[in-house]
Structure formats: C-alpha cells, structure tokens
Amino acid sequence: DAAVIFESDTPAELIAALVPDILVKGGDWPIAEIVGRAVVQAAGGEVRTIPLTPDRSSTDLIGTILARHGLDPASASARGTQRRRDEPT
C-alpha cells in the first residue's frame, strides 16, 4: 500500500511503472475513464471504484496531515517541498 505524489497531469506513467494489483478511484469516475485501467487489467489486476463520503476529501485529509506535522498545506507543492510553519520562506 502506498500514497504517491506525482507531478504530471495524470498518474499514467506512475501506474505503468508500478502496475498495481488493485487500482482504486472515487465512485464519481466511470471505470472506463480511469487512467491506468488498461495497464492494470492487462496485467491481471482489478480496477475498482469506492463510494464518495460526503464532506470528506483526500485534499482535506492531506491538509490535516500536513498541519499536524507543522507543514503549511496552503504552500505545499507536489514536489514535496513543504515548509514548516516556523521555517523562513
């Protein structure tokens, strides 16, 4: 299990490199439109969707985790260059 930050517009290259056994996306995505679906299914893996939870988002969860570790969610970049709130900019 892993969460991976990627810099491209889609995770297509990452999925092709990792070829996960299971690829999961929110239920607001039709399976046919999930990026990486063909790669995962061609390797015998599964692509699934899960229901969305009202008033919950991965963006909010990431913000909470960053804040609890003293990192500023507003200035965090996808490159992993988050700054601690007490660090000078």
Backbone bond lengths (Angstrom), bond angles and torsions (degrees), N, CA, C in turn:
res aa  C-N    CA-C-N  psi(-1)  N-CA   C-N-CA  omega(-1)  CA-C   N-CA-C  phi
1 D - - - 1.455 - - 1.512 108.37 -
2 A 1.329 115.14 140.33 1.456 118.89 -179.90 1.516 111.11 -160.53
3 A 1.296 114.20 152.66 1.460 121.73 168.22 1.514 105.53 -115.92
4 V 1.316 116.27 130.41 1.459 120.29 -174.26 1.520 109.81 -126.89
5 I 1.312 116.02 132.75 1.458 121.45 174.66 1.518 107.56 -88.54
6 F 1.331 116.44 133.38 1.457 119.93 178.36 1.516 109.16 -131.38
7 E 1.323 116.00 152.10 1.455 121.12 -174.20 1.522 114.01 -97.72
8 S 1.296 118.90 -13.27 1.457 120.71 -177.42 1.530 110.56 -82.01
9 D 1.318 115.98 170.49 1.464 120.80 -179.11 1.523 112.59 -65.74
10 T 1.321 116.96 -31.12 1.468 121.44 177.91 1.530 108.68 -133.72
11 P 1.328 116.67 161.45 1.468 119.76 178.40 1.529 113.41 -86.75
12 A 1.325 118.74 19.40 1.469 121.68 -174.56 1.524 112.96 -54.74
13 E 1.332 117.31 -48.70 1.472 119.95 -178.53 1.526 111.12 -66.18
14 L 1.312 116.75 -39.10 1.458 121.30 179.43 1.524 110.72 -64.22
15 I 1.315 116.67 -45.64 1.470 120.96 179.34 1.525 110.01 -62.83
16 A 1.328 116.88 -41.12 1.468 120.28 178.73 1.523 111.75 -64.01
17 A 1.334 116.80 -33.95 1.467 120.25 179.20 1.521 111.81 -75.67
18 L 1.333 116.52 -38.78 1.465 120.52 -176.74 1.525 113.68 -86.59
19 V 1.311 117.51 -32.89 1.463 124.89 -175.21 1.538 110.45 43.01
20 P 1.322 116.52 70.91 1.465 119.38 -178.25 1.529 112.51 -67.66
21 D 1.320 116.21 154.56 1.463 121.41 176.35 1.524 110.58 -70.53
22 I 1.327 115.76 -34.41 1.467 121.07 179.47 1.527 107.98 -134.72
23 L 1.323 116.27 130.88 1.451 123.21 176.53 1.523 107.01 -115.52
24 V 1.324 116.52 123.90 1.463 121.11 -175.32 1.517 109.86 -119.43
25 K 1.319 115.77 136.97 1.465 122.58 178.52 1.527 107.62 -138.71
26 G 1.325 115.84 158.22 1.458 120.75 179.06 1.514 112.34 -60.47
27 G 1.315 115.45 151.43 1.457 122.44 -175.88 1.513 115.11 -65.04
28 D 1.320 117.89 -6.84 1.457 120.03 177.25 1.533 111.78 -81.36
29 W 1.323 116.87 -1.14 1.463 122.00 178.44 1.522 110.38 -106.26
30 P 1.330 118.72 127.24 1.467 120.13 171.04 1.531 108.92 -68.40
31 I 1.306 117.11 140.22 1.478 121.14 -178.48 1.533 110.88 -51.80
32 A 1.305 117.94 -41.24 1.466 121.55 -176.51 1.529 112.49 -63.02
33 E 1.336 117.81 -20.64 1.465 121.12 -177.89 1.528 113.66 -101.28
34 I 1.319 118.25 2.35 1.466 120.84 -177.92 1.520 109.92 -77.05
35 V 1.325 114.75 123.46 1.460 121.48 179.89 1.526 109.38 -63.05
36 G 1.314 116.83 131.02 1.463 121.88 179.17 1.517 113.70 92.77
37 R 1.327 116.60 -5.86 1.464 121.09 -177.70 1.526 111.45 -54.94
38 A 1.311 117.38 -49.10 1.468 120.88 -176.15 1.527 111.58 -61.83
39 V 1.318 117.11 -40.47 1.470 121.43 179.92 1.524 110.26 -63.43
40 V 1.316 116.32 -47.87 1.464 121.27 -177.54 1.528 110.35 -64.83
41 Q 1.332 116.36 -47.24 1.463 119.46 -178.65 1.526 111.99 -66.50
42 A 1.328 117.82 -36.11 1.470 121.12 178.89 1.530 111.45 -63.70
43 A 1.331 116.18 -28.45 1.467 120.99 179.58 1.528 111.62 -89.24
44 G 1.338 116.26 5.04 1.468 119.78 179.00 1.515 113.49 90.01
45 G 1.328 117.48 7.16 1.463 121.05 -179.98 1.515 112.35 -84.38
46 E 1.326 114.74 177.92 1.461 121.63 -179.08 1.521 110.44 -115.33
47 V 1.314 115.87 146.21 1.458 122.52 173.55 1.517 106.32 -118.51
48 R 1.325 115.72 125.65 1.463 121.07 -176.19 1.522 110.40 -131.43
49 T 1.309 114.78 156.14 1.453 119.98 170.43 1.528 107.56 -116.23
50 I 1.317 114.96 153.09 1.458 119.99 176.90 1.528 108.29 -124.56
51 P 1.323 116.02 150.01 1.460 118.75 -179.12 1.525 111.58 -63.31
52 L 1.316 115.19 146.37 1.454 120.39 174.69 1.521 108.64 -77.77
53 T 1.318 116.23 147.79 1.454 121.89 176.64 1.518 108.12 -104.30
54 P 1.335 117.59 121.21 1.465 119.01 -178.74 1.530 112.06 -56.00
55 D 1.321 115.69 140.95 1.463 123.55 178.05 1.524 113.53 63.70
56 R 1.319 117.85 20.77 1.470 122.48 176.18 1.513 107.97 -130.78
57 S 1.313 116.88 137.56 1.459 120.05 176.30 1.514 109.01 -145.10
58 S 1.320 115.95 155.62 1.469 119.59 177.52 1.529 109.83 -65.97
59 T 1.332 117.05 -32.91 1.469 120.44 178.19 1.525 110.56 -61.54
60 D 1.333 116.90 -44.94 1.467 120.45 178.20 1.529 111.21 -64.82
61 L 1.325 117.27 -40.64 1.460 121.31 179.37 1.523 110.87 -62.68
62 I 1.316 116.72 -44.57 1.469 120.72 178.12 1.520 110.06 -61.79
63 G 1.334 116.83 -42.53 1.462 120.79 177.72 1.506 112.27 -59.49
64 T 1.334 117.06 -41.72 1.464 121.81 178.38 1.531 110.72 -63.52
65 I 1.320 117.09 -44.58 1.467 121.15 179.59 1.528 110.19 -62.39
66 L 1.326 117.00 -46.43 1.465 120.23 179.81 1.526 110.84 -61.48
67 A 1.323 116.47 -44.83 1.466 120.30 -178.91 1.528 110.91 -62.16
68 R 1.309 117.31 -39.88 1.473 120.52 -179.42 1.519 112.37 -68.17
69 H 1.312 116.20 -19.26 1.468 120.67 178.35 1.520 111.68 -103.63
70 G 1.328 115.37 16.09 1.450 120.15 175.75 1.514 114.85 74.93
71 L 1.318 117.15 18.00 1.454 121.39 179.46 1.524 109.24 -103.42
72 D 1.300 116.51 147.61 1.457 121.17 -177.55 1.525 110.24 -89.03
73 P 1.332 117.59 108.55 1.468 120.02 -178.69 1.520 112.96 -59.99
74 A 1.322 118.23 -30.57 1.462 121.19 -177.53 1.520 111.92 -69.27
75 S 1.324 117.98 -29.17 1.464 119.51 -177.70 1.525 112.57 -105.92
76 A 1.325 117.67 2.94 1.465 120.50 -179.72 1.521 109.62 -70.19
77 S 1.313 116.35 135.17 1.463 119.92 178.09 1.516 109.21 -110.08
78 A 1.302 115.75 163.85 1.464 121.34 178.68 1.522 111.85 -66.98
79 R 1.326 117.23 -10.50 1.472 119.97 179.64 1.515 112.33 -83.72
80 G 1.326 117.16 -1.83 1.455 118.53 -178.94 1.509 112.26 79.52
81 T 1.310 117.97 24.28 1.463 121.01 -177.78 1.518 110.60 -100.71
82 Q 1.310 116.00 38.37 1.460 119.73 178.29 1.510 110.08 -62.64
83 R 1.313 116.23 143.24 1.460 121.85 177.56 1.510 108.49 -108.61
84 R 1.322 114.60 142.40 1.455 118.83 171.80 1.511 108.43 -67.25
85 R 1.299 116.67 148.70 1.460 120.53 -178.38 1.528 112.30 -59.96
86 D 1.338 116.65 -28.81 1.474 119.07 -178.18 1.529 112.66 -91.19
87 E 1.363 117.72 1.15 1.460 120.67 177.91 1.526 109.53 -84.72
88 P 1.320 116.97 142.72 1.465 118.19 174.81 1.527 110.02 -69.29
89 T 1.313 116.63 150.54 1.474 120.11 179.62 1.504 110.76 -92.00
